[in-house]
Amino acid sequence: MSVLFTFPGQGAQRRGMLAELPDSAPVRETRAEAEDVLSRTCASLDTSEALATTDNVQLALTVAGVAAARHLCAEAGAPDAVLGLSIGAWPAAVIAGVVDFDVALGLVAERGRLMGEAYPSGYGMLAVLGLSEQAVSELVDALQAENHAVYVANVNADQQIVAAGRDDALALLADRAQDAGARAVKRLAVAVPSHCALLDGPAARLADIGADVAWRAPRCAYFSANARRRLYRGADVGDDLLFNMARTVYWAQTARIASESGMGLAVEMPPGATLTGLHPAGEGDSEAIAVERSGWHNSAALIRRAAQTRGP
């Protein structure tokens, strides 16, 4: 059985998530490397105040993802594939060997800065539960026709669609979605309008900053939640990373593709367990777990068991 590591995106963060990582050599080394690159302590990223800003959230999630994955690699072996949601694609790429951790951290810092400066307030993201992608797209199209800044941003599941845009437009969408029969609407803990055309400009500027990076071909399967397929060339992964802030996320479709490609065990890196809940039901012994729910010891044991049953 092949193993897929999944990495959460912005919205999963919480105070203390870095302090809760295991006290292992891979985690300590990752912390030390991050502190050297950022010239600040990881503890300074791990507070409620710090996590109120986009740049700190993205740095903290990158550190958490890389540290957690490195710990599990040391305990149980490397994954056969990686898949990250939004900022989660960056630690996924580090674990796949596409880019060095220090280079990724520098670009993530620029990514968060550019996004936060472009939309310091008045924008965000809204999850609509219980309506199809088509239904939400029709509501969004109608609001755009009325000159409201709102876009479909994430298709996380068949009936979990996330929109991005200005606060007033999101409030109107919430009302209209409920009138259309949505089971629930929820503002996400994301302060910027990610994964839509509003971030085309910041994405282009990040691409300029990262123009000289030498992206390596992934050493394990790298699945892109934006492209909805596996990427093989380092340059394609680099393009995916630099521009993913402005591209729609298709999590459900990509997770299904990974599962159908033989990834029988999906292991979600902390924080949270949202991606595990969104993972498609598979056949036979297919399984999805979140480290925060299964625990570090049990997660490592499941990864080792999967490796023992991996086909030739």
Secondary structure, DSSP 8 states (H G I E B T S, - for coil): -EEEEEE--TT---TTTTTTS---HHHHHHHHHHHHHHTS-GGGGSSTTGGGSHHHHHHHHHHHHHHHHHHHHHHH---SEEEE-GGGHHHHHHHTTSS-HHHHHHHHHHHHHHHHHH-SSSEEEEEEESS-HHHHHHHHHHHHHTT--EEEEEEEETTEEEEEEEHHHHHHHHHHHHHTT-SEEEE-S--S--SSGGGHHHHHHHHHHTTT------SSEEEETTTTEEE-SHHHHHHHHHHGGGS-B-HHHHHHHHHHTTEEEEEE-SS-SHHHHHS---STT-EEEEHHHH-HHHHHHHHHHHHHT---
